[in-house]
Amino acid sequence: MAQVISSEEFNNLVQNTEGIAVVDFFATWCGPCKMLAPVFQEVANDLEGKADFYKIDIDASLDIARQFSVSTVPTVIVFRNGEPIERLVGFMPKENLLSKIKEYI
Protein backbone atom coordinates (compact mmCIF):
# COMPACT_ATOMS: atom_id res chain seq x y z
CA MET A 1 0.00 0.00 0.00
CA ALA A 2 1.31 3.42 -0.96
CA GLN A 3 1.40 6.00 1.79
CA VAL A 4 1.64 9.78 1.57
CA ILE A 5 4.84 10.93 3.27
CA SER A 6 6.31 14.28 4.30
CA SER A 7 9.68 15.78 3.45
CA GLU A 8 11.01 14.63 6.82
CA GLU A 9 9.83 11.06 6.30
CA PHE A 10 11.29 11.03 2.78
CA ASN A 11 14.87 11.05 4.07
CA ASN A 12 14.32 8.07 6.37
CA LEU A 13 12.02 6.03 4.14
CA VAL A 14 13.55 6.65 0.71
CA GLN A 15 17.00 8.24 0.76
CA ASN A 16 18.48 6.39 3.72
CA THR A 17 17.07 2.97 2.85
CA GLU A 18 18.37 0.02 0.87
CA GLY A 19 16.28 -1.57 -1.84
CA ILE A 20 13.73 -0.19 -4.27
CA ALA A 21 11.41 2.68 -3.39
CA VAL A 22 8.89 4.07 -5.87
CA VAL A 23 7.66 7.62 -5.26
CA ASP A 24 4.65 9.25 -6.94
CA PHE A 25 5.02 13.04 -6.92
CA PHE A 26 1.49 14.43 -7.21
CA ALA A 27 -0.70 17.48 -6.59
CA THR A 28 -4.24 17.48 -5.26
CA TRP A 29 -5.36 19.83 -8.06
CA CYS A 30 -3.89 17.68 -10.87
CA GLY A 31 -6.34 15.71 -13.04
CA PRO A 32 -3.81 13.18 -14.41
CA CYS A 33 -2.57 12.64 -10.83
CA LYS A 34 -6.08 11.65 -9.79
CA MET A 35 -6.20 9.21 -12.71
CA LEU A 36 -2.83 7.70 -11.76
CA ALA A 37 -3.66 7.32 -8.04
CA PRO A 38 -5.68 4.07 -8.29
CA VAL A 39 -3.22 2.65 -10.84
CA PHE A 40 -0.27 3.43 -8.54
CA GLN A 41 -2.11 1.80 -5.63
CA GLU A 42 -2.81 -1.36 -7.67
CA VAL A 43 0.85 -1.61 -8.68
CA ALA A 44 1.89 -1.08 -5.04
CA ASN A 45 -0.42 -3.93 -3.99
CA ASP A 46 0.85 -6.20 -6.79
CA LEU A 47 4.50 -5.61 -5.83
CA GLU A 48 4.06 -5.58 -2.06
CA GLY A 49 7.18 -6.93 -0.38
CA LYS A 50 9.32 -6.34 -3.48
CA ALA A 51 9.43 -2.53 -3.39
CA ASP A 52 8.23 0.28 -1.12
CA PHE A 53 5.67 2.73 -2.53
CA TYR A 54 5.20 6.31 -1.38
CA LYS A 55 3.39 9.46 -2.50
CA ILE A 56 4.65 13.03 -2.10
CA ASP A 57 2.32 16.02 -2.40
CA ILE A 58 4.51 18.55 -4.21
CA ASP A 59 2.66 21.50 -2.67
CA ALA A 60 3.25 20.22 0.87
CA SER A 61 6.82 19.04 0.13
CA LEU A 62 8.11 21.58 -2.36
CA ASP A 63 11.69 21.12 -1.13
CA ILE A 64 11.75 17.46 -2.17
CA ALA A 65 10.08 18.24 -5.51
CA ARG A 66 12.74 20.86 -6.20
CA GLN A 67 15.56 18.58 -5.05
CA PHE A 68 14.57 16.08 -7.75
CA SER A 69 13.59 18.70 -10.37
CA VAL A 70 9.95 17.63 -10.47
CA SER A 71 8.26 20.27 -12.60
CA THR A 72 5.46 18.15 -14.10
CA VAL A 73 2.98 16.01 -12.21
CA PRO A 74 2.43 13.20 -11.95
CA THR A 75 6.07 12.14 -11.91
CA VAL A 76 7.04 8.71 -10.60
CA ILE A 77 10.67 8.25 -9.59
CA VAL A 78 12.16 4.84 -8.88
CA PHE A 79 14.96 4.88 -6.29
CA ARG A 80 17.52 2.14 -5.63
CA ASN A 81 19.40 2.44 -2.34
CA GLY A 82 18.31 6.08 -2.08
CA GLU A 83 19.43 7.10 -5.56
CA PRO A 84 17.00 7.92 -8.41
CA ILE A 85 17.37 5.43 -11.28
CA GLU A 86 14.21 6.00 -13.35
CA ARG A 87 11.81 8.89 -13.95
CA LEU A 88 8.36 8.36 -15.43
CA VAL A 89 6.39 11.50 -16.28
CA GLY A 90 2.63 11.66 -16.83
CA PHE A 91 -0.19 9.17 -16.60
CA MET A 92 0.41 5.62 -17.78
CA PRO A 93 -1.68 2.45 -17.77
CA LYS A 94 -1.09 -0.13 -15.05
CA GLU A 95 0.66 -2.59 -17.38
CA ASN A 96 3.20 0.04 -18.46
CA LEU A 97 3.93 1.23 -14.92
CA LEU A 98 4.19 -2.33 -13.62
CA SER A 99 6.52 -3.33 -16.45
CA LYS A 100 8.84 -0.35 -15.90
CA ILE A 101 9.11 -0.92 -12.15
CA LYS A 102 9.65 -4.67 -12.53
CA GLU A 103 12.81 -3.90 -14.54
CA TYR A 104 14.46 -2.85 -11.27
CA ILE A 105 13.20 -5.51 -8.89
ChimeraX attribute file (.defattr): number of C-alpha atoms within 10 A of each C-alpha:
attribute: neighborCount
match mode: 1-to-1
recipient: residues
	/A:1	15
	/A:2	19
	/A:3	14
	/A:4	15
	/A:5	16
	/A:6	16
	/A:7	16
	/A:8	10
	/A:9	11
	/A:10	20
	/A:11	13
	/A:12	11
	/A:13	16
	/A:14	24
	/A:15	16
	/A:16	12
	/A:17	16
	/A:18	13
	/A:19	16
	/A:20	22
	/A:21	23
	/A:22	23
	/A:23	25
	/A:24	26
	/A:25	25
	/A:26	26
	/A:27	19
	/A:28	10
	/A:29	9
	/A:30	12
	/A:31	13
	/A:32	15
	/A:33	20
	/A:34	15
	/A:35	14
	/A:36	22
	/A:37	16
	/A:38	12
	/A:39	18
	/A:40	27
	/A:41	18
	/A:42	16
	/A:43	19
	/A:44	21
	/A:45	14
	/A:46	13
	/A:47	17
	/A:48	13
	/A:49	9
	/A:50	14
	/A:51	20
	/A:52	20
	/A:53	24
	/A:54	22
	/A:55	21
	/A:56	23
	/A:57	20
	/A:58	23
	/A:59	14
	/A:60	13
	/A:61	16
	/A:62	13
	/A:63	12
	/A:64	20
	/A:65	20
	/A:66	11
	/A:67	8
	/A:68	11
	/A:69	9
	/A:70	19
	/A:71	12
	/A:72	14
	/A:73	20
	/A:74	26
	/A:75	21
	/A:76	25
	/A:77	21
	/A:78	24
	/A:79	23
	/A:80	20
	/A:81	14
	/A:82	19
	/A:83	17
	/A:84	17
	/A:85	12
	/A:86	14
	/A:87	15
	/A:88	16
	/A:89	15
	/A:90	12
	/A:91	21
	/A:92	16
	/A:93	11
	/A:94	16
	/A:95	10
	/A:96	11
	/A:97	17
	/A:98	18
	/A:99	11
	/A:100	15
	/A:101	20
	/A:102	12
	/A:103	7
	/A:104	15
	/A:105	11
